[in-house]
Amino acid sequence: MNKAPDWTAYLSVVREAAVPLPERLATFSARTAGQLTAAPACRYVQSHRHQL
């Protein structure tokens, strides 16, 4: 059973109901996401520094 049409319909409903975030909250969210993405890479480099 292909669930793609159901998923596409669901996403359409979500997009129609979505509202833009206030600019300050959008900036905060983007910065936080960037930090969360970078954190695992930093830990990896720190833990493998002697091998680099």
Short mmCIF file of the C-alpha atoms (twelve columns), coordinates in Angstrom:
data_MODEL
# 
_entry.id   MODEL 
# 
loop_
_atom_site.group_PDB 
_atom_site.id 
_atom_site.type_symbol 
_atom_site.label_atom_id 
_atom_site.label_alt_id 
_atom_site.label_comp_id 
_atom_site.label_asym_id 
_atom_site.label_seq_id 
_atom_site.Cartn_x 
_atom_site.Cartn_y 
_atom_site.Cartn_z 
_atom_site.pdbx_PDB_model_num 
ATOM 1  C CA . MET A 1  0.000  0.000  0.000  1 
ATOM 2  C CA . ASN A 2  1.410  3.365  -1.062 1 
ATOM 3  C CA . LYS A 3  1.061  5.945  1.709  1 
ATOM 4  C CA . ALA A 4  2.602  8.795  -0.308 1 
ATOM 5  C CA . PRO A 5  -0.765 10.317 -1.363 1 
ATOM 6  C CA . ASP A 6  -1.917 10.354 2.285  1 
ATOM 7  C CA . TRP A 7  1.348  11.965 3.348  1 
ATOM 8  C CA . THR A 8  1.132  14.549 0.570  1 
ATOM 9  C CA . ALA A 9  -2.431 15.412 1.560  1 
ATOM 10 C CA . TYR A 10 -1.396 15.714 5.209  1 
ATOM 11 C CA . LEU A 11 1.489  18.035 4.332  1 
ATOM 12 C CA . SER A 12 -0.855 20.202 2.282  1 
ATOM 13 C CA . VAL A 13 -3.135 20.633 5.303  1 
ATOM 14 C CA . VAL A 14 -0.171 21.479 7.521  1 
ATOM 15 C CA . ARG A 15 1.175  24.041 5.033  1 
ATOM 16 C CA . GLU A 16 -2.219 25.734 4.763  1 
ATOM 17 C CA . ALA A 17 -2.523 25.982 8.552  1 
ATOM 18 C CA . ALA A 18 1.046  27.160 9.164  1 
ATOM 19 C CA . VAL A 19 1.778  30.736 10.115 1 
ATOM 20 C CA . PRO A 20 5.159  32.441 9.903  1 
ATOM 21 C CA . LEU A 21 7.196  32.717 13.088 1 
ATOM 22 C CA . PRO A 22 7.998  36.163 14.444 1 
ATOM 23 C CA . GLU A 23 11.447 37.227 13.220 1 
ATOM 24 C CA . ARG A 24 13.137 36.974 16.641 1 
ATOM 25 C CA . LEU A 25 11.811 33.466 17.197 1 
ATOM 26 C CA . ALA A 26 12.799 32.375 13.689 1 
ATOM 27 C CA . THR A 27 16.332 33.702 14.243 1 
ATOM 28 C CA . PHE A 28 16.569 31.958 17.608 1 
ATOM 29 C CA . SER A 29 15.315 28.692 16.107 1 
ATOM 30 C CA . ALA A 30 17.799 28.845 13.239 1 
ATOM 31 C CA . ARG A 31 20.723 29.557 15.583 1 
ATOM 32 C CA . THR A 32 19.700 26.790 17.949 1 
ATOM 33 C CA . ALA A 33 19.340 24.304 15.094 1 
ATOM 34 C CA . GLY A 34 22.792 25.279 13.835 1 
ATOM 35 C CA . GLN A 35 24.305 24.758 17.279 1 
ATOM 36 C CA . LEU A 36 22.613 21.390 17.657 1 
ATOM 37 C CA . THR A 37 23.877 20.330 14.243 1 
ATOM 38 C CA . ALA A 38 27.414 21.510 14.978 1 
ATOM 39 C CA . ALA A 39 27.618 20.040 18.498 1 
ATOM 40 C CA . PRO A 40 28.092 16.381 17.476 1 
ATOM 41 C CA . ALA A 41 30.806 17.377 14.993 1 
ATOM 42 C CA . CYS A 42 32.638 19.382 17.676 1 
ATOM 43 C CA . ARG A 43 32.487 16.478 20.111 1 
ATOM 44 C CA . TYR A 44 33.833 14.146 17.427 1 
ATOM 45 C CA . VAL A 45 36.754 16.449 16.643 1 
ATOM 46 C CA . GLN A 46 37.541 16.918 20.327 1 
ATOM 47 C CA . SER A 47 37.467 13.192 21.023 1 
ATOM 48 C CA . HIS A 48 39.623 12.365 17.953 1 
ATOM 49 C CA . ARG A 49 41.976 15.358 18.106 1 
ATOM 50 C CA . HIS A 50 45.004 13.150 18.743 1 
ATOM 51 C CA . GLN A 51 44.294 11.261 15.486 1 
ATOM 52 C CA . LEU A 52 43.990 14.368 13.298 1 
# 
